[in-house]
Amino acid sequence: MILTRDNEYLAVLDTCVLAPMPLCDTLMRCAEEPALFRILWSTETLEELRRTLLRFGYSAEQADRRVCQMQHAFPEATVTHPATLLRALEALPDAADAHVVAAAIHEHAQVIVTQNLKHFPADILAPHNILAQSPDDFLVHQYHLSPQRLRQILDMQASAIHQQRDDILRRLQPHVPTFVALFS
């Protein structure tokens, strides 16, 4: 996978959209050349992802390998942010998510993709021109921008595991049902 700077639409991905493998794979493939957007995540997000994968039953080796593969595929995706920015975001509904917002603010991202929308209130994000979107809404938007590209992405994703697009859509259904419905 190659991260490109040709597309400057920046999406910070929260742990909750990186943990489910089918969803993570789809989002990352959308960021491959020709990228629909650039992905970003904080170092804390990757640490949280590793812990989440361990809770999901991954071995430490499997969790480490997945995080390393993500970092290798998108070396420019990992961002750091000033500690002072974290302290300024302690008013968030869940202060543990401050690193996600800090990464988005620091990198001038346009969107945070998360299942936990209530943790990212518009009154905190709007002054920074950042939108919080569910992965379903985000992928629906990407589909409307480039439906053929999304079909290709899903077909490549399916081919990589010797399956069909419908198999991938079934795996994505619990996470992004409106997006999946676009293919029926």
N, C-alpha and C positions, 0 to 999 in steps of 0.2 A: 504494500500500500504506500502511496505517496501523498504527502500533504502538500497542497499547492498554495501559493500566495496569490494565484490569479483570481480567486474568489475571496473577497473580503467580508462576506457575510459570516459572522462569527457566532457559533453556538457553543455555550458552555454546557456540558453534559453532567448531570447529577448522577450520583452512584446508583440511584434506583432505576435509571434507564440503561446503565452499563451492566448491571448484574444479570438480568435475563439474557442468556446468550443469543437467542434469535433476534431480539430487539437491538442489542449491542452490535451484532454483526450487520444488521440492516443499516443502522446509523453510521457505522464506520465505513461501510461500502459506499454510502452516499457522499462521504467526504473524500473518496478516492478520485483520482483524475479520470474524467473531467468532473471536478467536485461541484456539488450543489451548494456546499457551505464548507467552512473550516471548523473543525472541532477543537475544543479546548477543555481541559480539566485541570483541577488543582492537584498538587502533590497529596494533599489531604484526601481528595476524592479517591485517588488510587489506593491509598492506605485503607480507607474505609471500604473500598471495593474488595480488597484482599480479605479483610475481616468478614465481610458479608459472604464471600464465596466459601470461606471456612465454615460459616454457620449453615450454608446451603449443603454442606457435605463434601465439598472439594477437599482434596488433600492439600497440605501446605505446598507441595511441589506443583500440583495442578494450578492452584491459585497464583503462585509466583510466576509460573509459566504464562498464564493468561495475561497478567499485568505486564510482564516483560514483553510479550508479543505486541500488546497494545502500544507500549512505549516505543518499541522498535518500528512499528508500522507508522506511527505518527510522532516522530521525535519532537516536533515543534508544538505539540498539543499540550504538553505539561507546562503550566505557568505557575509562577510564584507571585506573591503579592506582599506589600508592606504590612508588617504587624500592626501598624497604626490604623490601617484600613479595617482590619479585623475588629479592633477595639471600637471603632466608630459604628460597627454594625451589630453591636450587642443588643439593640432594640428589636432585632428580628424575632418572630414568634418562636423560632428554634435557633438559639445562638450557635448550635453545632453546625448550622448551615451557612454561617458567616463566610467561610472560606469559598463557597460557591459564588456568593454575591461579590466578594472581594476580587475573585478572579475575573468575573464578568466586568466589573467596574474598571479594574486595572488594565484590562486588555481591550476595553471599549467594545465589548460584545453586544450584539443586538438581542440575543435571546438566551434564556436559561431553559433547557429542556429537562423537565422533572415531572414525576407523578405527584409530588408533594406541593401542589400549587399554593396551599394555604401557608406554607413556610416562606413564601416569597411574595409579600404583599406589593401591590402596584404602587402604593404611596412611597415605598422605599426605592423601588426600581425605576419608576417613571422619571424622576429628576436626572437619571443617568441614561435615559432613552433605552432601557432594557425591558424586555417583555418576558414574562414567564409563561411557557406553554407546556401542555401535556405532550408526551411523545405522539399521541394520536393526532392532536391538532397540528403539531409540527410536521408530521409526515403527510398529513392531508394537504397542507400548504405546499410542501415540496412536490407532491403529486400534481397539484394544479399548475405549478410552474413548469414541470417537465414529466408528463405522464409516461412518455416512451422511455425516458431514462430510468424511472422507477421500475418499469416492467423489466428492463434489462438488468437492473441491480438484483431484483428478486430472482430472475432466471439464473444469473451468475451465482447467487447465494445457494440456490437449489442445486445447481450443477456441481458445486464444490463438495456437496455431501451426497451426490448421486441420487438426488430426488427431483421432484417437479415443483413448479411454482406453487401449486395448490398445497403441497406439503408444508412449505414455508409459511404460507398464509394461515394454515391451521395452527402452526406454532406461534404465530404473531397475534392471533385472534384475542387471547386474553389480555394482551397489552395495548393493542391499537385496533379496536374493533371497527371504528369508522373508516380508518385507512384500509383495512382488509375488505370492507364492503365495497370499496371503489373498484375492486377487481372482479366483482361478481356480475 
